[in-house]
């Protein structure tokens, strides 16, 4: 299935064999942990090789079911030790997911063969481009995280609600356009975003993440959101934990923030420079100096040129 995650694939295999997910793991790779960890993130080479042999699938295709396949494209490193802000955590405790890191599309769950694309674990991908829908990350009745390895794809593990019968919100066209482009880049195509043609994918995604952080920031983000308000309206920020962070943000809130990211990327760099300059949202508000956080050169150059107080190009 297109971009299917390894966890989704294993759930489908177990269902087809009529066996439990943990029993399947014992058959494929005895002694290896998967469901007690974030399997999409830390799936071992041994498991990937076993899947290739048992299913007759090319090894490289099997590798592309894990988040590690996006290293060198989405980010320099994606691992259990350094997830980056790109990956939404599952919060796994003894096979139970405590966090809402797996998103789903109810319309996809209603399909004949439901499955979960790997991109639905990523913060910058809050929509289903097939159904033009905003993804969901919890049961609307009991707020439980989505755990398809426990109750199957279609039902909530907490209360049994049929998730495939739900209606999802319609995604913003601007988010769908950006996400479809991002999916193509992850599939191996070159960056073709207007005025950013040919930029390295890591830099392109880093720019998006930096803009996402700028919009969602607790202290300095208000000014950036005010700059965006005339063109896209209010951006509601909702979180799953008492300590707001990109990782704990709801997927619906992430969709709202990506509306802002898409707006700032429009007509680069002036989609960023125009509204932020008018609102006096200077460079220090957009990407404040933080330890361990590097700003892509393409973004830093724009900020230094246009959005530094006293710059000859500043409004």
ABEGO torsion letter per residue (X at the ends): XBGBBAAAAAAAAAAAAGBBAAAAAAAABBGBBAAABBAAAABBAAAAAAAAAAAGBBAAAAAAABAAAABGAABABBBAABAEAABBBAGBBGGBBABBABBBBAAAAABABBBBBAAAABAABABBAAAGBBBBABBAAAGBBBBAAAAEAABBAAAGBBAAABBBBBBBAAAAAAAAAAAAAAAGBBBABBGABGBBAAAAAAAAAAAAAAAABAAAAAAAAAAAAAAAEBBBBBBABABBBAAABBAAAAAAAAAAAAAAABGOAAAAAAAAAAAGBBAAAABBBBBGBBBBAAAAAAAAAAABBGBAABX
